[in-house]
Amino acid sequence: MKTNRKLIVITGPSGVGKGSLVKQLLEKYKNIWLSVSATTRTPREGEIDGEDYFFWTKDKFETILKNNGFLEWAEFAGNFYGTPSHQVDSQLSMGRTVLLEIELEGARQIRSSSSECLQVFIAPPTFEELELRIRKRGTDAASAVKSRLERAKEEMKAQNEFDAVVINDELNVALAELEKIIGLIH
Protein backbone atom coordinates (compact mmCIF):
# COMPACT_ATOMS: atom_id res chain seq x y z
CA MET A 1 0.00 0.00 0.00
CA LYS A 2 1.47 3.34 -1.07
CA THR A 3 -0.06 6.70 -0.29
CA ASN A 4 0.37 10.28 -1.42
CA ARG A 5 -1.49 11.61 1.58
CA LYS A 6 0.66 14.04 3.55
CA LEU A 7 -0.98 13.82 6.97
CA ILE A 8 0.15 10.64 8.71
CA VAL A 9 -1.31 9.57 12.06
CA ILE A 10 0.63 7.01 14.09
CA THR A 11 -1.07 5.34 17.04
CA GLY A 12 -0.42 2.34 19.23
CA PRO A 13 -0.18 1.28 22.84
CA SER A 14 2.40 2.60 25.26
CA GLY A 15 5.67 0.68 25.00
CA VAL A 16 5.13 -0.52 21.42
CA GLY A 17 7.96 1.61 19.99
CA LYS A 18 6.07 4.44 18.28
CA GLY A 19 8.63 6.98 19.48
CA SER A 20 11.57 4.93 18.20
CA LEU A 21 9.98 4.55 14.77
CA VAL A 22 9.10 8.25 14.57
CA LYS A 23 12.64 9.23 15.61
CA GLN A 24 14.10 7.03 12.84
CA LEU A 25 11.75 8.55 10.24
CA LEU A 26 12.65 12.10 11.28
CA GLU A 27 16.38 11.34 11.10
CA LYS A 28 16.10 9.82 7.60
CA TYR A 29 13.58 12.17 5.99
CA LYS A 30 14.04 15.92 6.42
CA ASN A 31 10.73 16.71 4.68
CA ILE A 32 8.75 15.09 7.51
CA TRP A 33 7.54 17.41 10.24
CA LEU A 34 6.46 16.05 13.62
CA SER A 35 3.52 17.96 15.02
CA VAL A 36 4.01 19.38 18.49
CA SER A 37 1.02 19.02 20.81
CA ALA A 38 -0.22 21.63 23.25
CA THR A 39 -0.85 20.77 26.89
CA THR A 40 -1.95 22.44 30.08
CA ARG A 41 0.25 20.24 32.25
CA THR A 42 3.42 21.56 33.89
CA PRO A 43 6.66 20.90 31.97
CA ARG A 44 8.78 18.03 33.25
CA GLU A 45 12.47 18.56 33.90
CA GLY A 46 14.31 19.04 30.60
CA GLU A 47 11.20 19.62 28.48
CA ILE A 48 11.33 22.63 26.17
CA ASP A 49 8.29 24.75 25.31
CA GLY A 50 7.59 24.53 21.58
CA GLU A 51 9.77 21.46 21.17
CA ASP A 52 8.37 18.79 23.46
CA TYR A 53 4.97 20.46 23.90
CA PHE A 54 3.46 23.89 23.82
CA PHE A 55 2.83 24.50 27.52
CA TRP A 56 -0.30 26.64 27.65
CA THR A 57 -2.56 27.90 30.37
CA LYS A 58 -5.97 26.30 30.68
CA ASP A 59 -7.56 29.61 29.60
CA LYS A 60 -5.51 29.77 26.39
CA PHE A 61 -6.24 26.12 25.59
CA GLU A 62 -9.98 26.58 26.15
CA THR A 63 -10.06 29.73 24.00
CA ILE A 64 -8.41 27.92 21.09
CA LEU A 65 -10.71 24.95 21.63
CA LYS A 66 -13.80 27.21 21.48
CA ASN A 67 -12.49 28.57 18.16
CA ASN A 68 -12.10 25.07 16.68
CA GLY A 69 -8.32 25.44 16.73
CA PHE A 70 -7.46 21.78 17.30
CA LEU A 71 -7.39 18.81 14.93
CA GLU A 72 -7.93 16.64 17.98
CA TRP A 73 -7.87 17.06 21.72
CA ALA A 74 -8.44 15.14 24.93
CA GLU A 75 -8.36 15.53 28.68
CA PHE A 76 -6.14 13.17 30.70
CA ALA A 77 -5.63 13.30 34.46
CA GLY A 78 -7.03 16.82 34.70
CA ASN A 79 -4.86 18.25 31.91
CA PHE A 80 -5.73 19.05 28.30
CA TYR A 81 -3.73 17.84 25.31
CA GLY A 82 -4.33 18.72 21.67
CA THR A 83 -2.91 19.16 18.18
CA PRO A 84 -3.07 22.84 17.09
CA SER A 85 -4.49 22.85 13.56
CA HIS A 86 -2.87 26.08 12.32
CA GLN A 87 0.65 24.61 12.54
CA VAL A 88 -0.33 21.39 10.79
CA ASP A 89 -2.12 23.36 8.05
CA SER A 90 0.92 25.60 7.62
CA GLN A 91 3.30 22.66 7.20
CA LEU A 92 0.93 20.87 4.81
CA SER A 93 0.58 24.01 2.69
CA MET A 94 4.39 24.03 2.31
CA GLY A 95 4.19 20.51 0.89
CA ARG A 96 5.68 18.78 3.90
CA THR A 97 4.56 15.43 5.22
CA VAL A 98 3.14 15.93 8.71
CA LEU A 99 3.38 13.17 11.28
CA LEU A 100 1.14 12.99 14.33
CA GLU A 101 2.03 10.52 17.09
CA ILE A 102 -1.19 10.54 19.08
CA GLU A 103 -3.53 8.48 21.24
CA LEU A 104 -6.37 6.33 19.92
CA GLU A 105 -9.11 8.85 20.77
CA GLY A 106 -7.28 11.61 18.92
CA ALA A 107 -6.87 9.36 15.87
CA ARG A 108 -10.60 8.70 15.93
CA GLN A 109 -11.36 12.43 16.10
CA ILE A 110 -9.13 13.13 13.10
CA ARG A 111 -10.63 10.23 11.15
CA SER A 112 -14.13 11.61 11.66
CA SER A 113 -13.14 15.05 10.38
CA SER A 114 -10.59 14.29 7.65
CA SER A 115 -10.43 11.58 5.03
CA GLU A 116 -7.16 13.01 3.78
CA CYS A 117 -4.99 11.32 6.36
CA LEU A 118 -3.30 7.94 6.52
CA GLN A 119 -3.69 6.23 9.87
CA VAL A 120 -1.17 3.58 10.91
CA PHE A 121 -1.46 1.44 14.04
CA ILE A 122 1.80 0.18 15.55
CA ALA A 123 1.23 -3.18 17.24
CA PRO A 124 3.45 -5.43 19.34
CA PRO A 125 4.24 -8.96 18.12
CA THR A 126 2.33 -10.28 21.16
CA PHE A 127 0.67 -8.81 24.22
CA GLU A 128 3.23 -10.64 26.39
CA GLU A 129 6.08 -8.91 24.55
CA LEU A 130 4.43 -5.54 25.10
CA GLU A 131 4.11 -6.26 28.81
CA LEU A 132 7.79 -7.23 28.95
CA ARG A 133 8.81 -3.99 27.21
CA ILE A 134 6.75 -1.84 29.57
CA ARG A 135 8.10 -3.60 32.65
CA LYS A 136 11.71 -3.45 31.36
CA ARG A 137 11.57 0.33 31.10
CA GLY A 138 11.38 0.46 34.88
CA THR A 139 9.92 3.97 34.82
CA ASP A 140 6.43 3.21 36.11
CA ALA A 141 5.02 2.08 39.43
CA ALA A 142 3.21 -1.27 39.45
CA SER A 143 -0.18 0.47 39.38
CA ALA A 144 0.85 2.53 36.32
CA VAL A 145 2.08 -0.61 34.54
CA LYS A 146 -1.25 -2.31 35.23
CA SER A 147 -3.13 0.74 33.94
CA ARG A 148 -1.01 0.90 30.76
CA LEU A 149 -1.59 -2.79 30.09
CA GLU A 150 -5.35 -2.50 30.56
CA ARG A 151 -5.43 0.46 28.20
CA ALA A 152 -3.23 -1.44 25.69
CA LYS A 153 -5.78 -4.28 25.58
CA GLU A 154 -8.48 -1.80 24.58
CA GLU A 155 -6.24 -0.04 22.06
CA MET A 156 -5.23 -3.29 20.39
CA LYS A 157 -8.89 -4.15 19.83
CA ALA A 158 -9.13 -1.02 17.68
CA GLN A 159 -6.33 -1.80 15.23
CA ASN A 160 -8.78 -2.88 12.50
CA GLU A 161 -10.02 0.73 12.38
CA PHE A 162 -6.72 1.82 10.84
CA ASP A 163 -5.57 2.00 7.21
CA ALA A 164 -2.54 -0.17 8.02
CA VAL A 165 -1.04 -2.10 10.92
CA VAL A 166 2.71 -2.44 11.43
CA ILE A 167 3.93 -5.12 13.83
CA ASN A 168 6.98 -3.79 15.65
CA ASP A 169 8.91 -6.98 16.35
CA GLU A 170 12.23 -5.81 14.88
CA LEU A 171 12.69 -2.06 14.61
CA ASN A 172 14.41 -2.06 11.19
CA VAL A 173 11.81 -4.35 9.65
CA ALA A 174 8.95 -2.28 11.10
CA LEU A 175 10.62 0.92 9.89
CA ALA A 176 10.94 -0.42 6.32
CA GLU A 177 7.28 -1.47 6.35
CA LEU A 178 6.22 1.95 7.66
CA GLU A 179 8.31 3.68 4.97
CA LYS A 180 6.56 1.63 2.27
CA ILE A 181 3.10 2.37 3.67
CA ILE A 182 3.80 6.09 3.84
CA GLY A 183 5.24 6.02 0.32
CA LEU A 184 8.80 6.99 1.21
CA ILE A 185 10.29 3.90 -0.43
CA HIS A 186 8.97 1.63 -3.18
N, C-alpha and C positions, 0 to 999 in steps of 0.2 A: 504494500500500500504506500503510495507516494502522494504527498499533498503539496499544494501551492499556498495553502492558507498560512497566514503570517502570525496569527495569534494561537499560541500553543499552551494548553493547560496541562500541567503535570500534577497528578494526585496519587496518593497511596498512603498506606499506614505508616505510622512513626516507626523508624528503624529499618525501613525497607531499602534505603539508599538513594532516595530522591535527591538529596543534597549533593551526594557524591556524583551522581549522573549529571546534574545541572552544572556543577563546578567543571566537570570535564568538557561539557558542551561549550561553556563560556570561554574556556581556555583555548579551545580549538577553532571556534567560529566567532570572529570579532563583530559580525553583523547581527549577532543575537544580543538582545537587551533583556536583562532580568528585571521584571517589575519589582519595585520596592513598595511594600505595604505600609499603610498608616496604622498606628495603634495609639490607644490612650494609656497603655501601661507605662510604667517607669522604665527607663533604659537600664539594662543590666551592665555590669562592669565591662568596659571595653567596646560596648555598642556605640555606633556613630550615627547621629541623626542624619537622615537622607541616604545613608548607605545600608544599614541593617534594617531600619524602619524609619518612617517619619513619625516622630514622637509628638503627638498633638494633644491639646487639651480636649476634654470631653465636649466642651462648647463648640470648638472648631470642628470636631468630627461630626457632631450632630447638625451643625449648620450645613456642612457639605453633603451630609446624608439627605437632609431636607431638600436640597437642590439637585438631587439625583446625580451626585458627583462620584459615585462608586460603581464599578463594574459588579462588585460583589462585596458583601460585608457580613460580619457575624459578631456575636458577643460571646466571649469565653471568660469565665471566672471573673465577671464584673468589669472586664475591659473590652473595648471595641477594637476590631481589626477590619481592614478593608483595602481594596485595590482602587486607588484614585484613577478615575477614567481619563482625565485630561492628559496625564503623562503617557498612558498606553496609547491613546489616540495620536498624540504628538509623535511618538516613535513609529507607529504604524504608517503615519502620513509621510515619514521620511524613508519608507520602504524597508525598515528593519523588521526582523522577526522578533516578536515579543514573547517571552516565556513567563508564565505564571506558575509558581510552585505553591499550590494552595490546598486547602482542606476540601473534603468531599462536598460539604454544603455550599461552599463558594463555587465549586465546579458546576454544581446543579444550578445555581443562580445564573451563571454565565450561559450555560446551555439553554436555559429558558428564554434568554434575551438575545442570544447571538448564535446564528447557525454558521457563522464565518470562522469558527475556531475549531481546532483539532484538539480533542481531549484524549490524553494517554494516561492509563492507570499503571502504576509500577507495583508489581506484586512480588511477594517472596516465593521461593521455590516450594516451601511448605510453611504451615503455621508454626511448626516446631522450630524451624530455622529462624523465623522472625522473633520468636520468644527468646531464643538463644542470643540473637544480636542485641535485643533490647537489654537483656540482663548483663551481657558482656560490657556494655557501655559503662555500667556502674555509676551512672549519674542520677538515677532516680531511686527514691525510697520504694520499699516493697508495695505500698499502696498505689503509688504512681505507676509502677510496672503493671500491676493488676488492671488499673484503669486503662492504660494504653493498650493492653492486650484485649480487653473487652471491646474497646472502641475499634481495634483492628479487625475483630471478627465481623462487626457490622460493616466496616468499610469494604472488606473483601467480598461481602455479599453483593456489593454494588458494582463490581468490576465490569459486568456485562452492559452497564449503561454507557461505557466509554467506546470511543472509536477504535481504540487499540489497547492491548494489554502487553506489557513487557515484563517478563519474569526476570528479576534481578538475582540470578544465581551466581554468575561470574560477571564482574563489573564491565570488562572489555566486551564481552559478548552482548550484554544488555545495552551498552553504549552504541555498538554497531547497529543493533536492531532499532534503537531509538533514532539514530541518524537516518536510517532508511525510511522509517515511518514519517519523519518530519520532512524528508526530501533533501537532506543534506548530502547524501551519497546515493549512488544508484546500484 
